[in-house]
Structures are given as C-alpha cells and as structure tokens.
Amino acid sequence: MILSPVVLTGATGYLGSHILTQLLEKEYEVRITTRSLAKTQKEELILKLQEKYPNKLSIYEADLLEEGSYDDVMKGAKSLIHTASPFKIEGIKNPKKELVDPAVIGTRNVLNAASKGDIERVIQTSSIVAVYGDAIDVEMIEGDAFSEKNWNATSSISHQPYNYSKTVAEKEALALSLTSTWSLVSINPGFILGPSLTKRTDSTSIDFMLNLLNGKMAMGMPELYFGVVDVRDVAKAHIMALENTALKGRFICSNKSMTMLEMSNILRQEFGKAYKIGSKVLPKFLFYLLGPIMAGLSWSYVKKNIGIPLKFDNTRSKEELGMEYRPVEETILDHAHQLINDGILKK
C-alpha cells in the first residue's frame, strides 16, 4: 500500500513536529494543516524542513471546528495522522469550549473529510488518560496494570475534563471507523517528555520539566506517578503503526512508571546544585490543605491520585508494533539540556 502523501494535523506541536521530521526523513510527502497559513510559513522549523526536503512539505489552512475545512488537504492523500487536540490541565474556564469541542468535533470533522477523500489509513493520537481517569481506578480493573482493554469510565466534563476529552474523542474515531473504508489505529501515549524541536513553551510537558528545574518543587512535591515516554519514541510509534497496515486497535505507548521525585533525582545527579531541584515528597495531608490554593489540585484529585502507584502494560506496543523504548534517563536529561541550550531555562 502506498501511504504517501500523508496528512498530518498538529504538525507544529510538541509531538507533531517530531512526527513531521521523522516522516520527511523517511521520504514521505507530507501535507500539514494550520489555522494560520501566514504564521506557520514563517516558523523556523518549517522553513528548515522545506529547505532540507524540497517539494516534500506543503501547508494547508484548516480549522478543527469548521466543517469541510479539511476537504481540500485530503484530496489525493493516502493516509492521515491526526494529532491536533488541546493538551491543557490548568487554568481551564470552559472545559467544553476549550477541550471537549476541539477534541470531539475536531476529530469528527477531520475524519469525515478523510472519508470523502482517498485516505486508506488513519493513525489517531489518543492518550493514556483514555485508558484510565484517576490512579485509584486501578482498584476496578483485573490485575495491577492498565492495558488496552481498559477505558476511562470515571472522568467527566467537571472532573478531569482533559481526560474526558481524550476518551470521547477516541471513541468518536472508533465509531466513525466502523462505517469507513480507512483502517484505524489509536496510539495511547503516557506522559510525554523529551527534547522539543522548537523553542515553544506552550506545552504541559515542557512546563512540567521546567517546574522540576526552576525551584517550584524545591520545598517538596506530591507523590504522583506518571507513565513516562519519550516524544521521539511516540513519534516513531505513529509511523510504525502507519506502515504496518495489518494492525488495528489501540496501543499503549508508555515506557516506565515514575514519580516526580524519581525524575528529580535523575536531574540532580546530572546538574547537582546548579538548579533548585526538589529532593523530598510532601505528605498527602498537606495537599488536602494547600493543594487547591497553591497547585490547583482539588480534594477529589488529591484523594484519587496522590500516593497511588500506576502501572501500564506496554506489551502490545513492543510485541506487535516492535517498539524499543529508550532509557528514561536519556529522555529526561535530553529534555533538560534542550531547555537550557535553547535559553528557555536560565540559571
């Protein structure tokens, strides 16, 4: 099956830029979409890639919430990687408008356009939070690790709205695939870290890494667990799923479960006292008292997540996709050095 041209949404984002770069390195013809053609045409990474890969990268203007705006980019394309969706967990004022509508309506508009064109293969970026809502959900499943058979059944528009948005968006894609000619794979990454290809800072992952290094956690941190995965590995997983057309369904893409303290310890070994890196965990009761004020953590979130270990079964990604995950130490340190080298993090 000839999979090129590939339509890629969210191509200038943290993950999307890695997918774009890897696709071009493999000599795919790629069409990317943006809400602002004028702005994207001037972005440093896009200009570099267009120069390095002449006639391989084209840009189309489209809006997730505008029905029909993706019709043109799909014409003549053979495959689609849909990554565009907001990743926002703090400062949310209107969850439906900021998260759910762009995720669900956007998915519907993009995939309906794919069905009108010649698309044969769709890879959707979902999330591990479409598998579970809170860490305490582990009490409801068989075994001690979440797998692809689990679905988030506890998040809502009022509790964990980002998690809810990813769950309903993945289900929307699955429903549309049942009546379409294209085949679907959903990639469910854990918490994505690793070096960014741009100097943008509007990413929850980048903000998280900055907080580990800039002193925000110097007095202590919550005992929270994350299924860490490298952004470069997640990008690779999308392309492997694109090319192995026999595969369908969901793939958890997570390397290793770690606490914030374990990640901080890796950073401290590398940087010593150069940065104010936290070295202790604060007791859970303090977050009941101060969490809503200092960190925006609701009592419900504290109760259902802090101090509860998380495990994820990544067997399918390794055995069927063929994923080999790079060491988490490499992921964390490469990310930190990128922030320093790009001048985003200052001593």
N, C-alpha and C positions, 0 to 999 in steps of 0.2 A: 504494500500500500504506500502510495506517495503522499506524505503528510505535509508537504510544503506547497504553498505558503501557510504559515502558522499565524493565526490572530492571537495576540497577547494583550489582555487588558491589565491595567495596573502596572505597566511596564517600567514606570519611573519610581515606583515604590521600593521599599527596603528589600523585599523578596523579589519583586518583579524585575528589578534591574539585574539581579543575578541570573534569573531565568533568561532574560533577553540576551545577556552576554554569552551564556552557555549555548543558547540556540545558534547565535551567529558564529560562534567558534566551531560549531558542527555544520556550518554552511547552510543552515536553513534560511529561506526567505521569510522575513518576519514583518507583519503589519501590527503596529501598536496603536492604541486608542488613547485619546486625551480629551479633557473638557476644554483645554485651551491650546489650540494649534500653535499660536504665536509664541506662547510661553515655552512649550515643550521643544520647539525648534531651536531655541536658544540655550537649552540646558547643556552643560559641559559634557556630560556622559554621552548624550545623544549625538552631539557633534563629533565626538571622538569615534564613536562606533560607526557613524555614517562615513567618516573618512577612512576608517580601517576596513570596513566591509561595504564598498561601493555597490549601489543598486540592490542591496540585500535588506535594507531597512526603510520602511515607509510609515508615515504617520497619518492617522485619520482622526477627525474630530467626532466625538460621540459623548452622550450623557447617559449615565445609568438609568436615570429616572425618565428619560424621554423615549417613548415607544417609537420604534422604527429608526432610531438614530444609528443603530449598528448594522442596518441592512447593507449599506454600501461596502463596508470593510469585509463582510462575509462573502461577497460575490467572488467566486473562483478560488477561495481559500479552502484548504482541505482539513485543517484541524484548528482547534481552539484551546488555549489555556486561559482560564478565567480566574484571575487573582484579585481583581478590583473589588474591595469591600473595606469599609472603615474599621480600623482597629483602635478603639478608644474605650478606656475603662474608668477614666476620671473626668470630672467636670461635665458630666452629661446632664443636660437640662431637659431635653425632649428625646427620650430613647427611641420612640417610633420614627421621628423625623431624622435623627442623627445616625441611627444604627439599623433599625429593622427595615425601613423602607429602602434605603440604598442596597442592603443585602438581599432582600427578597425580591422587590420589584426589579432591581438591577439584574439579578440572576435571571428572572423571567424574561426581561427584555433582551438580554444578551443571547439566551438560549433559543428564544423564539426566532431571533434573527438568524441564528445558526441553522435552524430547521428550514428556513426559507432558502438558504444557500446550498453549497455543496459540501458542508462540513461532515466529515465521517468519524471524527474522534474528538472527544471533549475531556479535558482534564480540569477539574474544579479544585480550587484551593479552599478547603474547609478548615477545620481546626480540631484539636484535641478536645476543645470545650463543647463540641457537638457530640462527644462521647460521654462526657460527664459534666455536671454543673458545679458541684462542690466536692471537696475531698471526702466529706462524710458519706457521699453516695457510694463509696466502696463497700459500705455495710449492706447495700442492696443487691450486690452482684455475686455471681458464683466465682469463688477464688479470691485472690487478693490483688489482682491486676486487671485494669481495664483493657478491653480488646475491641476489635471492630464490631463485634455483635452488640456492644452496649451503645445505648443512645441517651443523651441528656434528657431526662424527664422531669427535672426539678427547677430549671431556670424559667424565668418569665420576664415580661416586659418591665416588671417592677423589681425583680430580684435577679441580679446577674444579667442585665439586658444584652450585653455583648455576647455572652454565651448563648443566650436565647436566639439572637440574630443569626449566629452561625449555624445553629441547629435547624431553624426553619428554612434557611437558605439552602442547606444541603438537601433537606427533604424536598424542597421545591425542585431542585435539579434532578433528583431521583425520580420524582413524579413525571416531569417532562420527558425524561429519557425513555419512559415506558411506551410512549407513543411517537418516538422519533426514530430516524434512521441512523443517527450517530450513536456510538457507544460511549459510556461514561465511566470515568474513574474519579474518585474523590480522594485527595490527599489530606490527611488529618495531622498536621504538624503539632508538636508540642510547643513549648515556649522557645521561639526562635531567637538565637543570639549569633554573634559572629560579625566580621567586619562589613561595613557598609561600603558600597561603591560610589556613594555621593556624600556630600557634606550636610545633607538634610538632617534635621534633628526632630522632625515631627513624626516620631515613631515611638511607640510604647517600649519596644525592645531597647532602643537607644537610650531613652530616658531612664530605663531601669538600670542599665550599665553605668550611666553617669552617676546615678544615685548611690551605687555601690562604691564609687571612687571619690565623689566630691564632698564627703563628710556628712551627708544626710543620714547615714546609718552608723555614724561614729559612736553614738551613745548606746547603740544596740538595735536589734532588728527582730521582726517576728519569725517564729519557726514555721515558715511556709515552704512547701515543696513544689518544685517545678520539673516537668519533663523536658529537659534541655535538649535542643537540637541545633546544629549549625545551619545557618542560612544557605551556605553553599551546598550542603547535603540535601536540604529541602528542594532547592532548585534542581539539583540532579535527579531527585526522585520524580519530579514532574516530567522531566524529559524521558526518563526510563519508562514511566507509565505511558507516555505518549507513543513511544516506539514499540512497546510490547502490546500489540493490539489484541492479543488473546485475553488480556487481563481486564477484569471489571470489578466494580465494587469499591470498598473503602480500604485505605492503607494508613495505619497509624505510623507516623514518621517522628519518632522520639528516640533519643539515644540513651539518656541516663537521667534518673530522678535525683535531684539535688536540692538541698536547702540553700537559702540565701547565704548562710554562714559558710557553707562549704565552698560556694563560689567566691566569697570574700577571702577565704583562706588561700585560694589559688592566687588571687590578685596580690595579697600581702606577701606571699613568697617571692613574687616577681618584683614588686615595687617597694617593699619594705615600708619605710615611713615617709616616702615621697608624697603619698596621698593619705587622707584621713579615712582609712578603711576600717569599718566596724569589725569587732572581734568577739562579740558576745550576743547571745539571744536574750531578749527581754521576756519576762514571764507573761503568760497569756492574759492574766487578770488586768495587767496594765493596759492592754489594748481594748478591754471592755470599758475601762475608764477613760482612756485618752484617744483610742483609735478613731472614733467618729470626729473628733476635733482636730487631731494632728495629722492623721493619714487618710481621712475619709473612709475609714473602714466601719461598716455598720456592725451592730452587735450580732446580727444574723450571720454576716460573713465571718466574723471572728470565731463564732461558735462552730461553724461548719467547715472551717479551713485551717485555722492555726493549730499546729501541733498534730495534724493528721497526715501520716505518710501517704504518698502517692506512688503507684507503680503502673507501668504501661507495658503491654505485651507487643513488642515490635517484630515478632517472629515473621509475620506475613511480609513485611517490607523487606526483610533480609532474605527469606527463602524464595519468594515469588518475584519481587522486584530486583533482587540482587544487591540491595543496599549494603554498603560497608561504611559505618559511621566513623568519622574522625574523632580523636580523643577530645573530651570536653575541655581539658586544659588548653588545648590548641584553640578551640572555639573562643573561650573566654579571654585568653591573652591576646589573640589576634584582634579581637574586638576592641580591647582596651588600647592596644598600640595604634589602631586605626584612629580612634578618637583623639589620642594625643598627637599623632603625626599630622592630622588634619586641623589641629588647633581648636578642636571643639572642647576638649578638656584641658584646662590650664592648671599648672601647679599653684 
